Amino acid sequence: MGQTCGCIQVDQSTVVIRETFGKFDAVLDPGCHLMLWCIGRQAAGFLSLRVNQLDVRCETKTKDNVFVTVVASVQYRALAEKASDAFYKLSNTKEQIQAYVFDVIRASVPKLELDSVFEQKNSIAKAVENELEKAMSHYGFEIVQTLIVDIEPDQHVKRAMNEINAAARLRVAANEKAEAEKILQIKRAEGEAESKYLSGLGIARQRQAIVDGLRDSVLAFSTNVPGTTSKDVMDMVLVTQYFDTMKEIGASSKSNSVFIPHGPGAVRDVASQIRDGLLQGQAMER
C-alpha cells in the first residue's frame, strides 16, 4: 500500500480508515483512492482483514486441586462492514481477547476433575468461543475458531499419572501371564492324563495278549506232546520268561545292579513262588 500525488493504494485483504479533519469519514476498500489533502482528508490507519491467531496460556486449578496450564488458540479477524468499530473501539485487541479467555477457562476448569478436563476440552473450547463471539462482535471482530491445543499438568502430577498407567499395564500383563501359565498347566495335565490313559490301555491289551498267547501255547503243547500236564507247560514258560528277563537286564545300559539267586534250583524256586502266589490270590478271592 502507498500514497502519492494525492492518491492512495489499498492492498487486498486490507482496508483504510479515512478521516476528514480528524473525524471518521469512510472505509476505503482495496484499490486506488483519491486522497485530497487540501480539504483535510487523510488516512488514519490501515486494518487487515486476514485471520489472525493468538495463543493464550492460562494456569488454573482443577476440582481435585491439580494445577494445569491450558493453552488456547483463538483465530479471529476484523469484519469489513464493522471496520470502524474494530479500528476505534479497541486499543489492544490481543489483550482484550486474552482477558476473556482467562475468564472463561478459570470459570470452567475448576468445576472439573483432571481426567474430565482432558475429556471435555472441546466443551471448554466451545464455551470460550461463545463468550468471545458475544463480546468481540460489539467491537467489529469475528471469532473464526477456538481450540484447546494443550493441557499441561504439573510435572510431578504428570509423572505420577505415568506411573499409575505403567502400574496398571504391568498388572494386566501379570494377569495375562498367569492366565497363560494356568492354561499351559491345564493342557499339560490333560496331556499327561490322556497319555497315562492310553498307556494303560496299551498295557491292558498287552497283558490280555500275553494271557491269550499262554493259553493257546498250553493247549497246543498239551495236545501235541502226550503225557504232559498244564503244570509242566507253565513251568517251562516260567523258565523261558526268567531267562528273557535276565537277558533284558544284562542288555540295558542304565539298569542298576540286581542280585537274584541263579541256578537250576533257583528257577524251580521262582516258579514255585509265582505259582503259590497265584493260588493264594485265588483263595483270598473266594
DRENPA-3360 file (N, C-alpha, C; in nm, 2 decimals, always signed):
BEGIN
1 = MGQTCGCI = +0.08/-0.12/+0.00/+0.00/+0.00/+0.00/+0.09/+0.12/+0.00 ~ +0.04/+0.23/-0.05/+0.12/+0.35/-0.06/+0.04/+0.47/-0.10 ~ +0.10/+0.59/-0.10/+0.02/+0.70/-0.13/+0.12/+0.80/-0.20 ~ +0.07/+0.86/-0.31/+0.15/+0.96/-0.38/+0.06/+1.05/-0.46 ~ +0.09/+1.18/-0.48/+0.02/+1.27/-0.56/-0.13/+1.28/-0.53 ~ -0.16/+1.27/-0.40/-0.30/+1.28/-0.35/-0.38/+1.15/-0.37 ~ -0.31/+1.04/-0.41/-0.38/+0.91/-0.43/-0.32/+0.81/-0.33 ~ -0.40/+0.71/-0.30/-0.36/+0.61/-0.20/-0.40/+0.47/-0.25;
9 = QVDQSTVV = -0.31/+0.38/-0.24/-0.33/+0.24/-0.28/-0.36/+0.15/-0.16 ~ -0.47/+0.08/-0.17/-0.51/-0.02/-0.06/-0.49/-0.16/-0.11 ~ -0.41/-0.24/-0.04/-0.38/-0.38/-0.09/-0.50/-0.47/-0.06 ~ -0.50/-0.59/-0.12/-0.60/-0.69/-0.10/-0.60/-0.73/+0.05 ~ -0.72/-0.76/+0.10/-0.75/-0.81/+0.24/-0.71/-0.70/+0.34 ~ -0.71/-0.57/+0.29/-0.68/-0.46/+0.38/-0.78/-0.35/+0.35 ~ -0.81/-0.27/+0.45/-0.90/-0.15/+0.44/-0.83/-0.04/+0.50 ~ -0.86/+0.08/+0.46/-0.80/+0.20/+0.51/-0.91/+0.29/+0.57;
17 = IRETFGKF = -0.89/+0.34/+0.69/-0.98/+0.43/+0.76/-0.95/+0.57/+0.72 ~ -1.04/+0.64/+0.66/-1.02/+0.78/+0.61/-1.09/+0.87/+0.71 ~ -1.02/+0.98/+0.74/-1.07/+1.08/+0.83/-1.07/+1.22/+0.76 ~ -1.17/+1.30/+0.79/-1.17/+1.44/+0.74/-1.16/+1.53/+0.86 ~ -1.05/+1.60/+0.87/-1.03/+1.69/+0.98/-1.04/+1.62/+1.11 ~ -0.98/+1.49/+1.12/-0.98/+1.41/+1.24/-1.11/+1.34/+1.27 ~ -1.21/+1.35/+1.19/-1.33/+1.28/+1.21/-1.35/+1.16/+1.11 ~ -1.40/+1.05/+1.16/-1.41/+0.93/+1.07/-1.50/+0.97/+0.95;
25 = DAVLDPGC = -1.46/+0.93/+0.83/-1.53/+0.97/+0.71/-1.57/+0.85/+0.63 ~ -1.48/+0.75/+0.61/-1.52/+0.64/+0.52/-1.41/+0.53/+0.54 ~ -1.45/+0.41/+0.50/-1.36/+0.29/+0.49/-1.33/+0.27/+0.35 ~ -1.20/+0.27/+0.31/-1.16/+0.25/+0.17/-1.13/+0.11/+0.15 ~ -1.19/+0.05/+0.05/-1.17/-0.09/+0.01/-1.04/-0.10/-0.07 ~ -0.99/-0.22/-0.10/-0.87/-0.24/-0.18/-0.88/-0.17/-0.32 ~ -0.78/-0.11/-0.36/-0.78/-0.04/-0.49/-0.71/+0.09/-0.47 ~ -0.73/+0.18/-0.57/-0.67/+0.32/-0.57/-0.78/+0.42/-0.54;
33 = HLMLWCIG = -0.75/+0.51/-0.44/-0.84/+0.61/-0.40/-0.78/+0.75/-0.40 ~ -0.86/+0.85/-0.42/-0.82/+0.99/-0.42/-0.82/+1.04/-0.28 ~ -0.71/+1.09/-0.24/-0.70/+1.15/-0.10/-0.66/+1.29/-0.11 ~ -0.76/+1.38/-0.10/-0.74/+1.53/-0.12/-0.70/+1.59/+0.02 ~ -0.57/+1.62/+0.02/-0.51/+1.67/+0.15/-0.56/+1.81/+0.17 ~ -0.60/+1.88/+0.07/-0.63/+2.02/+0.08/-0.76/+2.04/+0.15 ~ -0.85/+1.94/+0.15/-0.98/+1.95/+0.22/-0.98/+1.88/+0.36 ~ -0.86/+1.84/+0.40/-0.85/+1.78/+0.54/-0.86/+1.63/+0.54;
41 = RQAAGFLS = -0.86/+1.57/+0.43/-0.87/+1.42/+0.43/-0.74/+1.36/+0.45 ~ -0.73/+1.25/+0.53/-0.61/+1.18/+0.55/-0.64/+1.03/+0.59 ~ -0.54/+0.95/+0.57/-0.56/+0.80/+0.61/-0.52/+0.79/+0.76 ~ -0.62/+0.76/+0.84/-0.60/+0.74/+0.99/-0.52/+0.61/+1.02 ~ -0.54/+0.51/+0.94/-0.47/+0.39/+0.96/-0.52/+0.28/+0.87 ~ -0.45/+0.17/+0.87/-0.48/+0.05/+0.79/-0.53/-0.06/+0.88 ~ -0.62/-0.14/+0.83/-0.68/-0.25/+0.91/-0.67/-0.38/+0.83 ~ -0.61/-0.48/+0.87/-0.60/-0.61/+0.80/-0.73/-0.69/+0.82;
49 = LRVNQLDV = -0.78/-0.75/+0.72/-0.89/-0.84/+0.73/-0.85/-0.99/+0.73 ~ -0.72/-1.01/+0.73/-0.68/-1.15/+0.74/-0.71/-1.21/+0.87 ~ -0.71/-1.35/+0.88/-0.73/-1.42/+1.00/-0.60/-1.42/+1.08 ~ -0.61/-1.37/+1.21/-0.50/-1.37/+1.30/-0.52/-1.48/+1.40 ~ -0.41/-1.53/+1.46/-0.41/-1.63/+1.56/-0.34/-1.58/+1.69 ~ -0.41/-1.61/+1.80/-0.35/-1.57/+1.93/-0.35/-1.69/+2.02 ~ -0.23/-1.73/+2.07/-0.22/-1.84/+2.16/-0.21/-1.79/+2.30 ~ -0.30/-1.84/+2.38/-0.31/-1.79/+2.52/-0.28/-1.91/+2.62;
57 = RCETKTKD = -0.19/-1.88/+2.71/-0.15/-1.98/+2.81/-0.22/-1.94/+2.94 ~ -0.30/-2.02/+3.00/-0.37/-1.99/+3.12/-0.35/-2.10/+3.23 ~ -0.30/-2.06/+3.34/-0.28/-2.15/+3.45/-0.40/-2.15/+3.55 ~ -0.45/-2.26/+3.58/-0.57/-2.27/+3.67/-0.56/-2.40/+3.75 ~ -0.66/-2.42/+3.83/-0.67/-2.54/+3.92/-0.79/-2.62/+3.89 ~ -0.78/-2.75/+3.89/-0.90/-2.83/+3.87/-0.97/-2.86/+4.00 ~ -1.08/-2.93/+3.99/-1.17/-2.96/+4.11/-1.09/-3.04/+4.21 ~ -1.00/-3.13/+4.16/-0.93/-3.22/+4.25/-0.79/-3.16/+4.29;
65 = NVFVTVVA = -0.78/-3.02/+4.28/-0.67/-2.94/+4.33/-0.54/-2.98/+4.25 ~ -0.55/-2.99/+4.12/-0.43/-3.01/+4.04/-0.41/-2.89/+3.95 ~ -0.29/-2.83/+3.96/-0.27/-2.71/+3.88/-0.23/-2.75/+3.73 ~ -0.30/-2.69/+3.64/-0.27/-2.72/+3.50/-0.26/-2.59/+3.42 ~ -0.19/-2.60/+3.31/-0.17/-2.49/+3.22/-0.25/-2.52/+3.09 ~ -0.35/-2.45/+3.06/-0.44/-2.47/+2.94/-0.39/-2.37/+2.83 ~ -0.36/-2.43/+2.72/-0.32/-2.35/+2.60/-0.44/-2.34/+2.50 ~ -0.49/-2.22/+2.48/-0.60/-2.20/+2.39/-0.55/-2.12/+2.27;
73 = SVQYRALA = -0.59/-2.16/+2.15/-0.56/-2.09/+2.03/-0.68/-2.03/+1.97 ~ -0.68/-1.90/+1.96/-0.80/-1.82/+1.91/-0.77/-1.76/+1.78 ~ -0.85/-1.80/+1.68/-0.84/-1.74/+1.54/-0.95/-1.64/+1.52 ~ -0.91/-1.52/+1.49/-1.01/-1.41/+1.47/-0.97/-1.32/+1.36 ~ -1.07/-1.23/+1.32/-1.04/-1.14/+1.21/-1.14/-1.02/+1.22 ~ -1.10/-0.91/+1.17/-1.18/-0.79/+1.16/-1.29/-0.80/+1.05 ~ -1.41/-0.76/+1.08/-1.51/-0.76/+0.98/-1.51/-0.63/+0.89 ~ -1.52/-0.64/+0.76/-1.51/-0.53/+0.67/-1.62/-0.43/+0.70;
81 = EKASDAFY = -1.74/-0.48/+0.73/-1.86/-0.40/+0.75/-1.86/-0.33/+0.88 ~ -1.77/-0.37/+0.97/-1.76/-0.31/+1.10/-1.61/-0.26/+1.12 ~ -1.55/-0.22/+1.02/-1.41/-0.19/+1.02/-1.39/-0.07/+1.12 ~ -1.48/+0.03/+1.12/-1.46/+0.15/+1.20/-1.47/+0.11/+1.35 ~ -1.56/+0.02/+1.39/-1.56/-0.03/+1.53/-1.43/-0.10/+1.56 ~ -1.38/-0.19/+1.47/-1.26/-0.26/+1.50/-1.14/-0.17/+1.52 ~ -1.14/-0.05/+1.44/-1.03/+0.04/+1.44/-1.03/+0.13/+1.57 ~ -1.15/+0.18/+1.60/-1.16/+0.28/+1.70/-1.20/+0.23/+1.84;
89 = KLSNTKEQ = -1.27/+0.12/+1.86/-1.32/+0.09/+1.99/-1.22/+0.01/+2.07 ~ -1.12/-0.05/+2.01/-1.03/-0.13/+2.09/-0.89/-0.07/+2.06 ~ -0.81/-0.05/+2.17/-0.67/-0.01/+2.16/-0.58/-0.12/+2.15 ~ -0.61/-0.24/+2.22/-0.53/-0.36/+2.22/-0.62/-0.48/+2.20 ~ -0.63/-0.53/+2.09/-0.72/-0.64/+2.06/-0.68/-0.77/+2.13 ~ -0.55/-0.80/+2.13/-0.49/-0.92/+2.18/-0.51/-0.93/+2.33 ~ -0.49/-0.82/+2.40/-0.51/-0.82/+2.55/-0.66/-0.84/+2.58 ~ -0.74/-0.78/+2.50/-0.89/-0.80/+2.53/-0.93/-0.94/+2.51;
97 = IQAYVFDV = -0.89/-1.01/+2.40/-0.92/-1.15/+2.38/-0.86/-1.23/+2.49 ~ -0.74/-1.21/+2.53/-0.67/-1.28/+2.63/-0.75/-1.27/+2.77 ~ -0.80/-1.16/+2.80/-0.87/-1.14/+2.92/-1.00/-1.23/+2.92 ~ -1.07/-1.23/+2.81/-1.19/-1.31/+2.80/-1.16/-1.46/+2.81 ~ -1.05/-1.50/+2.75/-1.01/-1.64/+2.75/-0.97/-1.68/+2.90 ~ -0.90/-1.60/+2.97/-0.87/-1.63/+3.11/-1.00/-1.64/+3.19 ~ -1.09/-1.55/+3.17/-1.21/-1.55/+3.25/-1.29/-1.68/+3.23 ~ -1.31/-1.73/+3.10/-1.39/-1.85/+3.08/-1.32/-1.97/+3.12;
105 = IRASVPKL = -1.19/-1.98/+3.10/-1.11/-2.10/+3.14/-1.11/-2.12/+3.29 ~ -1.08/-2.00/+3.36/-1.08/-2.01/+3.50/-1.21/-2.03/+3.57 ~ -1.32/-2.01/+3.49/-1.46/-2.03/+3.54/-1.50/-2.18/+3.51 ~ -1.44/-2.24/+3.41/-1.49/-2.37/+3.36/-1.41/-2.48/+3.42 ~ -1.27/-2.47/+3.42/-1.19/-2.58/+3.46/-1.20/-2.62/+3.61 ~ -1.21/-2.52/+3.70/-1.23/-2.56/+3.84/-1.35/-2.64/+3.88 ~ -1.44/-2.65/+3.78/-1.56/-2.73/+3.81/-1.54/-2.88/+3.77 ~ -1.42/-2.91/+3.70/-1.40/-3.04/+3.65/-1.27/-3.10/+3.72;
113 = ELDSVFEQ = -1.27/-3.23/+3.73/-1.15/-3.30/+3.77/-1.06/-3.32/+3.66 ~ -0.93/-3.35/+3.69/-0.83/-3.35/+3.59/-0.86/-3.44/+3.47 ~ -0.91/-3.56/+3.49/-0.95/-3.65/+3.38/-1.06/-3.59/+3.30 ~ -1.15/-3.53/+3.36/-1.27/-3.47/+3.29/-1.22/-3.35/+3.21 ~ -1.12/-3.28/+3.25/-1.07/-3.16/+3.17/-1.02/-3.21/+3.04 ~ -0.94/-3.33/+3.04/-0.90/-3.38/+2.91/-1.01/-3.43/+2.83 ~ -1.11/-3.49/+2.89/-1.23/-3.55/+2.81/-1.32/-3.44/+2.76 ~ -1.33/-3.32/+2.83/-1.42/-3.22/+2.79/-1.35/-3.09/+2.73;
121 = KNSIAKAV = -1.24/-3.11/+2.68/-1.16/-2.99/+2.63/-1.24/-2.93/+2.51 ~ -1.31/-3.01/+2.43/-1.39/-2.95/+2.33/-1.50/-2.86/+2.38 ~ -1.56/-2.90/+2.49/-1.67/-2.82/+2.56/-1.61/-2.69/+2.61 ~ -1.49/-2.70/+2.67/-1.42/-2.58/+2.72/-1.39/-2.48/+2.60 ~ -1.34/-2.54/+2.49/-1.32/-2.45/+2.38/-1.44/-2.39/+2.32 ~ -1.55/-2.46/+2.32/-1.68/-2.41/+2.27/-1.73/-2.29/+2.36 ~ -1.71/-2.31/+2.49/-1.75/-2.21/+2.59/-1.67/-2.08/+2.57 ~ -1.54/-2.10/+2.55/-1.45/-1.98/+2.52/-1.50/-1.91/+2.39;
129 = ENELEKAM = -1.52/-1.99/+2.29/-1.56/-1.93/+2.16/-1.69/-1.86/+2.17 ~ -1.79/-1.91/+2.24/-1.92/-1.84/+2.25/-1.91/-1.71/+2.33 ~ -1.83/-1.71/+2.43/-1.81/-1.59/+2.51/-1.74/-1.49/+2.43 ~ -1.63/-1.53/+2.36/-1.56/-1.43/+2.28/-1.65/-1.38/+2.16 ~ -1.73/-1.47/+2.11/-1.81/-1.42/+2.00/-1.91/-1.31/+2.04 ~ -1.97/-1.33/+2.16/-2.06/-1.23/+2.21/-1.99/-1.10/+2.24 ~ -1.87/-1.11/+2.30/-1.80/-0.99/+2.34/-1.74/-0.91/+2.22 ~ -1.67/-0.99/+2.14/-1.59/-0.92/+2.03/-1.68/-0.88/+1.91;
137 = SHYGFEIV = -1.80/-0.93/+1.90/-1.88/-0.88/+1.79/-1.92/-0.74/+1.80 ~ -1.92/-0.69/+1.93/-1.95/-0.54/+1.95/-1.84/-0.46/+1.91 ~ -1.72/-0.51/+1.90/-1.60/-0.44/+1.86/-1.56/-0.46/+1.71 ~ -1.64/-0.53/+1.63/-1.62/-0.54/+1.49/-1.53/-0.66/+1.46 ~ -1.52/-0.76/+1.55/-1.43/-0.87/+1.52/-1.52/-1.00/+1.52 ~ -1.47/-1.10/+1.44/-1.54/-1.23/+1.43/-1.44/-1.33/+1.48 ~ -1.49/-1.42/+1.57/-1.41/-1.53/+1.62/-1.43/-1.65/+1.52 ~ -1.33/-1.68/+1.45/-1.34/-1.79/+1.35/-1.34/-1.93/+1.41;
145 = QTLIVDIE = -1.25/-1.95/+1.51/-1.24/-2.08/+1.57/-1.16/-2.07/+1.70 ~ -1.20/-2.15/+1.80/-1.12/-2.15/+1.92/-1.09/-2.30/+1.95 ~ -0.96/-2.32/+1.98/-0.91/-2.46/+2.01/-0.84/-2.47/+2.14 ~ -0.86/-2.57/+2.21/-0.77/-2.60/+2.33/-0.67/-2.70/+2.27 ~ -0.55/-2.65/+2.25/-0.44/-2.72/+2.18/-0.36/-2.80/+2.28 ~ -0.36/-2.77/+2.41/-0.28/-2.84/+2.50/-0.32/-2.82/+2.65 ~ -0.31/-2.93/+2.73/-0.34/-2.92/+2.87/-0.22/-2.98/+2.94 ~ -0.15/-2.90/+3.01/-0.02/-2.94/+3.07/-0.04/-2.94/+3.23;
153 = PDQHVKRA = -0.05/-3.06/+3.29/-0.05/-3.07/+3.43/+0.09/-3.04/+3.49 ~ +0.10/-3.02/+3.62/+0.23/-3.01/+3.68/+0.32/-3.13/+3.66 ~ +0.45/-3.11/+3.65/+0.54/-3.22/+3.62/+0.53/-3.33/+3.72 ~ +0.51/-3.30/+3.84/+0.50/-3.41/+3.94/+0.37/-3.49/+3.92 ~ +0.26/-3.42/+3.89/+0.14/-3.49/+3.86/+0.15/-3.57/+3.73 ~ +0.21/-3.52/+3.63/+0.23/-3.59/+3.51/+0.31/-3.72/+3.53 ~ +0.42/-3.71/+3.61/+0.50/-3.83/+3.64/+0.42/-3.93/+3.72 ~ +0.34/-3.88/+3.82/+0.25/-3.97/+3.89/+0.15/-4.04/+3.80;
161 = MNEINAAA = +0.09/-3.97/+3.71/-0.01/-4.03/+3.62/+0.06/-4.14/+3.53 ~ +0.18/-4.11/+3.48/+0.25/-4.21/+3.40/+0.28/-4.33/+3.49 ~ +0.32/-4.32/+3.61/+0.35/-4.43/+3.70/+0.22/-4.51/+3.72 ~ +0.11/-4.44/+3.75/-0.02/-4.52/+3.77/-0.05/-4.60/+3.64 ~ -0.04/-4.53/+3.53/-0.07/-4.60/+3.40/+0.03/-4.72/+3.38 ~ +0.16/-4.70/+3.41/+0.25/-4.81/+3.39/+0.22/-4.93/+3.49 ~ +0.18/-4.89/+3.62/+0.15/-5.00/+3.71/+0.02/-5.08/+3.67 ~ -0.07/-5.00/+3.61/-0.20/-5.07/+3.57/-0.16/-5.17/+3.45;
169 = RLRVAANE = -0.08/-5.12/+3.36/-0.04/-5.21/+3.25/+0.04/-5.33/+3.29 ~ +0.13/-5.31/+3.39/+0.20/-5.42/+3.44/+0.11/-5.52/+3.51 ~ +0.01/-5.47/+3.58/-0.09/-5.56/+3.65/-0.16/-5.64/+3.54 ~ -0.21/-5.58/+3.44/-0.28/-5.65/+3.33/-0.18/-5.76/+3.27 ~ -0.06/-5.72/+3.25/+0.04/-5.81/+3.19/+0.06/-5.93/+3.28 ~ +0.07/-5.90/+3.41/+0.09/-6.01/+3.51/-0.03/-6.11/+3.51 ~ -0.15/-6.05/+3.50/-0.27/-6.14/+3.50/-0.27/-6.22/+3.37 ~ -0.24/-6.16/+3.26/-0.24/-6.23/+3.13/-0.13/-6.35/+3.13;
177 = KAEAEKIL = -0.02/-6.32/+3.19/+0.09/-6.42/+3.20/+0.05/-6.53/+3.29 ~ -0.02/-6.50/+3.41/-0.06/-6.60/+3.50/-0.17/-6.69/+3.43 ~ -0.26/-6.62/+3.36/-0.36/-6.70/+3.29/-0.31/-6.79/+3.18 ~ -0.20/-6.74/+3.11/-0.14/-6.83/+3.01/-0.07/-6.95/+3.08 ~ +0.00/-6.92/+3.19/+0.06/-7.03/+3.26/-0.04/-7.13/+3.31 ~ -0.15/-7.08/+3.36/-0.26/-7.17/+3.41/-0.31/-7.26/+3.29 ~ -0.33/-7.20/+3.18/-0.38/-7.28/+3.06/-0.27/-7.38/+3.02 ~ -0.14/-7.34/+3.03/-0.04/-7.44/+2.99/-0.04/-7.56/+3.09;
185 = QIKRAEGE = -0.05/-7.53/+3.22/-0.06/-7.64/+3.32/-0.18/-7.73/+3.30 ~ -0.29/-7.67/+3.27/-0.41/-7.75/+3.25/-0.39/-7.84/+3.12 ~ -0.34/-7.78/+3.02/-0.32/-7.86/+2.90/-0.22/-7.96/+2.92 ~ -0.11/-7.93/+3.00/-0.01/-8.03/+3.03/-0.07/-8.15/+3.11 ~ -0.15/-8.11/+3.21/-0.21/-8.22/+3.29/-0.31/-8.30/+3.21 ~ -0.39/-8.23/+3.12/-0.47/-8.31/+3.03/-0.40/-8.40/+2.94 ~ -0.28/-8.35/+2.89/-0.20/-8.44/+2.81/-0.14/-8.56/+2.88 ~ -0.10/-8.53/+3.00/-0.04/-8.64/+3.08/-0.15/-8.75/+3.12;
193 = AESKYLSG = -0.27/-8.70/+3.15/-0.38/-8.79/+3.18/-0.42/-8.87/+3.06 ~ -0.42/-8.81/+2.94/-0.45/-8.88/+2.82/-0.34/-8.98/+2.79 ~ -0.22/-8.94/+2.81/-0.11/-9.03/+2.79/-0.11/-9.15/+2.88 ~ -0.14/-9.13/+3.01/-0.15/-9.24/+3.10/-0.26/-9.33/+3.07 ~ -0.37/-9.27/+3.03/-0.49/-9.35/+2.99/-0.46/-9.44/+2.87 ~ -0.40/-9.38/+2.77/-0.36/-9.46/+2.65/-0.26/-9.57/+2.69 ~ -0.16/-9.53/+2.78/-0.06/-9.62/+2.82/-0.12/-9.74/+2.89 ~ -0.22/-9.71/+2.98/-0.29/-9.81/+3.05/-0.37/-9.91/+2.96;
201 = LGIARQRQ = -0.43/-9.85/+2.85/-0.50/-9.93/+2.75/-0.40/-10.02/+2.68 ~ -0.28/-9.97/+2.65/-0.18/-10.05/+2.59/-0.13/-10.16/+2.67 ~ -0.11/-10.13/+2.80/-0.06/-10.24/+2.89/-0.17/-10.34/+2.91 ~ -0.29/-10.30/+2.93/-0.40/-10.40/+2.94/-0.41/-10.49/+2.82 ~ -0.40/-10.43/+2.70/-0.41/-10.51/+2.58/-0.29/-10.60/+2.57 ~ -0.17/-10.55/+2.61/-0.05/-10.64/+2.61/-0.07/-10.76/+2.70 ~ -0.12/-10.73/+2.82/-0.14/-10.84/+2.92/-0.24/-10.94/+2.87 ~ -0.35/-10.89/+2.81/-0.45/-10.97/+2.75/-0.39/-11.06/+2.64;
209 = AIVDGLRD = -0.31/-11.00/+2.56/-0.25/-11.08/+2.45/-0.15/-11.18/+2.51 ~ -0.08/-11.15/+2.62/+0.01/-11.25/+2.68/-0.07/-11.37/+2.73 ~ -0.18/-11.33/+2.80/-0.27/-11.44/+2.86/-0.32/-11.53/+2.75 ~ -0.37/-11.46/+2.64/-0.42/-11.54/+2.53/-0.32/-11.63/+2.47 ~ -0.20/-11.57/+2.45/-0.09/-11.65/+2.39/-0.05/-11.77/+2.48 ~ -0.04/-11.74/+2.61/-0.01/-11.85/+2.71/-0.11/-11.96/+2.70 ~ -0.24/-11.92/+2.70/-0.35/-12.02/+2.69/-0.34/-12.11/+2.57 ~ -0.31/-12.04/+2.45/-0.30/-12.12/+2.33/-0.18/-12.21/+2.33;
217 = SVLAFSTN = -0.07/-12.16/+2.39/+0.06/-12.24/+2.40/+0.03/-12.36/+2.48 ~ -0.03/-12.34/+2.60/-0.06/-12.46/+2.69/-0.14/-12.56/+2.62 ~ -0.25/-12.52/+2.55/-0.34/-12.61/+2.49/-0.27/-12.68/+2.37 ~ -0.19/-12.61/+2.29/-0.12/-12.67/+2.18/-0.02/-12.77/+2.23 ~ +0.06/-12.73/+2.33/+0.16/-12.82/+2.39/+0.10/-12.95/+2.44 ~ +0.00/-12.93/+2.52/-0.07/-13.05/+2.58/-0.12/-13.14/+2.47 ~ -0.17/-13.09/+2.36/-0.22/-13.17/+2.25/-0.12/-13.24/+2.17 ~ -0.01/-13.17/+2.14/+0.10/-13.22/+2.06/+0.20/-13.31/+2.13;
225 = VPGTTSKD = +0.21/-13.29/+2.27/+0.30/-13.38/+2.35/+0.22/-13.46/+2.45 ~ +0.20/-13.58/+2.42/+0.11/-13.66/+2.51/+0.18/-13.68/+2.64 ~ +0.11/-13.69/+2.75/+0.16/-13.72/+2.88/+0.20/-13.59/+2.96 ~ +0.20/-13.47/+2.90/+0.23/-13.35/+2.97/+0.11/-13.29/+3.03 ~ +0.13/-13.22/+3.14/+0.02/-13.16/+3.20/+0.03/-13.00/+3.19 ~ -0.07/-12.94/+3.23/-0.06/-12.79/+3.22/+0.04/-12.74/+3.32 ~ +0.07/-12.80/+3.43/+0.17/-12.76/+3.52/+0.31/-12.77/+3.46 ~ +0.34/-12.87/+3.38/+0.47/-12.88/+3.32/+0.49/-12.77/+3.22;
233 = VMDMVLVT = +0.38/-12.74/+3.14/+0.39/-12.63/+3.04/+0.42/-12.50/+3.11 ~ +0.35/-12.47/+3.22/+0.37/-12.34/+3.29/+0.50/-12.33/+3.34 ~ +0.56/-12.44/+3.40/+0.70/-12.44/+3.45/+0.79/-12.40/+3.34 ~ +0.78/-12.46/+3.22/+0.86/-12.43/+3.11/+0.85/-12.29/+3.06 ~ +0.73/-12.24/+3.06/+0.70/-12.10/+3.02/+0.77/-12.00/+3.12 ~ +0.76/-12.03/+3.25/+0.82/-11.95/+3.35/+0.97/-11.95/+3.34 ~ +1.03/-12.07/+3.31/+1.17/-12.07/+3.29/+1.21/-11.99/+3.17 ~ +1.14/-11.99/+3.06/+1.17/-11.91/+2.95/+1.16/-11.76/+2.98;
241 = QYFDTMKE = +1.05/-11.72/+3.05/+1.04/-11.58/+3.09/+1.15/-11.54/+3.18 ~ +1.20/-11.63/+3.26/+1.31/-11.59/+3.36/+1.43/-11.56/+3.28 ~ +1.47/-11.65/+3.18/+1.59/-11.62/+3.10/+1.57/-11.49/+3.02 ~ +1.45/-11.47/+2.96/+1.43/-11.35/+2.89/+1.45/-11.22/+2.97 ~ +1.40/-11.23/+3.10/+1.42/-11.12/+3.19/+1.57/-11.09/+3.22 ~ +1.64/-11.20/+3.25/+1.79/-11.19/+3.27/+1.86/-11.13/+3.15 ~ +1.81/-11.16/+3.03/+1.88/-11.11/+2.91/+1.85/-10.96/+2.90 ~ +1.73/-10.92/+2.93/+1.70/-10.77/+2.92/+1.77/-10.69/+3.02;
249 = IGASSKSN = +1.78/-10.75/+3.14/+1.86/-10.68/+3.25/+2.00/-10.66/+3.21 ~ +2.06/-10.76/+3.15/+2.20/-10.75/+3.11/+2.22/-10.66/+2.99 ~ +2.12/-10.65/+2.90/+2.14/-10.57/+2.78/+2.12/-10.42/+2.81 ~ +2.05/-10.39/+2.92/+2.02/-10.25/+2.95/+2.14/-10.18/+3.01 ~ +2.18/-10.07/+2.95/+2.30/-9.99/+3.00/+2.27/-9.91/+3.12 ~ +2.14/-9.88/+3.14/+2.10/-9.79/+3.25/+2.05/-9.86/+3.37 ~ +2.05/-10.00/+3.37/+1.99/-10.07/+3.48/+2.08/-10.07/+3.60 ~ +2.03/-10.07/+3.72/+2.10/-10.08/+3.84/+2.14/-10.23/+3.86;
257 = SVFIPHGP = +2.22/-10.25/+3.96/+2.26/-10.39/+3.99/+2.14/-10.46/+4.06 ~ +2.11/-10.58/+4.02/+2.01/-10.66/+4.07/+2.06/-10.79/+4.11 ~ +2.05/-10.83/+4.24/+2.11/-10.95/+4.29/+1.99/-11.05/+4.31 ~ +1.99/-11.16/+4.24/+1.89/-11.26/+4.25/+1.96/-11.39/+4.25 ~ +1.90/-11.49/+4.32/+1.96/-11.63/+4.31/+1.95/-11.68/+4.17 ~ +2.06/-11.75/+4.13/+2.07/-11.80/+3.99/+2.12/-11.95/+4.00 ~ +2.05/-12.03/+3.93/+2.09/-12.17/+3.92/+1.97/-12.25/+3.89 ~ +1.98/-12.38/+3.86/+1.87/-12.47/+3.82/+1.77/-12.47/+3.94;
265 = GAVRDVAS = +1.82/-12.48/+4.06/+1.72/-12.48/+4.17/+1.65/-12.35/+4.19 ~ +1.72/-12.24/+4.15/+1.65/-12.11/+4.17/+1.54/-12.09/+4.07 ~ +1.55/-12.15/+3.95/+1.44/-12.14/+3.86/+1.31/-12.21/+3.92 ~ +1.34/-12.33/+3.98/+1.23/-12.41/+4.04/+1.17/-12.33/+4.15 ~ +1.25/-12.26/+4.23/+1.20/-12.18/+4.34/+1.12/-12.06/+4.29 ~ +1.16/-12.00/+4.19/+1.09/-11.89/+4.13/+0.95/-11.93/+4.08 ~ +0.96/-12.05/+4.01/+0.83/-12.10/+3.95/+0.73/-12.13/+4.07 ~ +0.79/-12.19/+4.17/+0.70/-12.23/+4.29/+0.65/-12.11/+4.35;
273 = QIRDGLLQ = +0.73/-12.00/+4.37/+0.68/-11.88/+4.44/+0.57/-11.81/+4.35 ~ +0.59/-11.81/+4.22/+0.49/-11.75/+4.14/+0.36/-11.83/+4.15 ~ +0.37/-11.96/+4.14/+0.25/-12.04/+4.14/+0.18/-12.04/+4.27 ~ +0.26/-12.04/+4.38/+0.20/-12.03/+4.51/+0.13/-11.89/+4.53 ~ +0.19/-11.79/+4.48/+0.13/-11.65/+4.49/+0.00/-11.65/+4.42 ~ -0.01/-11.71/+4.30/-0.13/-11.71/+4.22/-0.24/-11.79/+4.30 ~ -0.20/-11.90/+4.35/-0.30/-11.98/+4.42/-0.35/-11.91/+4.55 ~ -0.26/-11.84/+4.62/-0.31/-11.77/+4.74/-0.40/-11.66/+4.70;
281 = GQAMER = -0.37/-11.59/+4.59/-0.46/-11.48/+4.54/-0.60/-11.53/+4.51 ~ -0.60/-11.65/+4.44/-0.74/-11.71/+4.41/-0.81/-11.75/+4.53 ~ -0.74/-11.80/+4.63/-0.80/-11.85/+4.76/-0.86/-11.73/+4.83 ~ -0.79/-11.61/+4.83/-0.84/-11.49/+4.90/-0.96/-11.44/+4.83 ~ -0.97/-11.45/+4.70/-1.08/-11.40/+4.62/-1.21/-11.48/+4.66 ~ -1.19/-11.62/+4.68/-1.30/-11.70/+4.72/-1.35/-11.67/+4.86;
% end
